């Protein structure tokens, strides 16, 4: 089960570093992909790729 911790603590460092290098989370925000409650859209997107 995923706990409500920092994104860095939940993902393997390789995936997080790739997403950071490619600015994937920035482009998600720029595209208007947001959520009202719960985990952030960026967290869910990276979780899917994990």
C-alpha positions as CSV (number, residue, x, y, z in Angstrom):
1,X,0.0,0.0,0.0
2,X,1.2,3.5,-0.7
3,X,1.5,5.8,2.2
4,X,1.0,9.6,2.0
5,X,4.7,10.3,1.9
6,X,6.9,12.5,-0.3
7,X,7.0,11.4,-4.0
8,X,10.8,10.8,-3.7
9,X,10.3,8.1,-1.1
10,X,7.8,6.1,-3.1
11,X,9.5,5.8,-6.5
12,X,12.7,4.1,-7.6
13,X,15.4,6.7,-8.1
14,X,15.9,5.8,-11.7
15,X,12.3,6.6,-12.7
16,X,12.2,9.8,-10.7
17,X,15.4,11.1,-12.1
18,X,14.2,10.4,-15.7
19,X,11.0,12.2,-15.0
20,X,12.9,15.1,-13.5
21,X,15.4,15.3,-16.4
22,X,12.6,15.3,-19.0
23,X,10.4,17.7,-16.9
24,X,7.4,15.4,-17.3
25,X,5.6,16.8,-14.2
26,X,6.1,20.3,-15.5
27,X,4.4,19.4,-18.8
28,X,1.5,17.7,-16.9
29,X,0.8,20.9,-15.1
30,X,1.2,23.0,-18.3
31,X,-1.3,20.7,-20.0
32,X,-3.8,21.4,-17.3
33,X,-3.9,17.9,-15.8
34,X,-4.9,18.4,-12.2
35,X,-7.0,16.8,-9.5
36,X,-9.2,18.2,-6.8
37,X,-8.5,15.7,-4.0
38,X,-6.2,12.9,-3.0
39,X,-2.8,12.2,-4.6
40,X,-1.5,14.7,-7.1
41,X,-1.8,14.0,-10.8
42,X,2.0,13.9,-11.1
43,X,2.2,11.2,-8.4
44,X,-0.4,9.0,-10.0
45,X,1.3,9.4,-13.4
46,X,4.6,8.3,-12.1
47,X,3.0,5.5,-10.1
48,X,1.6,4.1,-13.3
49,X,5.0,4.0,-14.8
50,X,6.5,2.4,-11.8
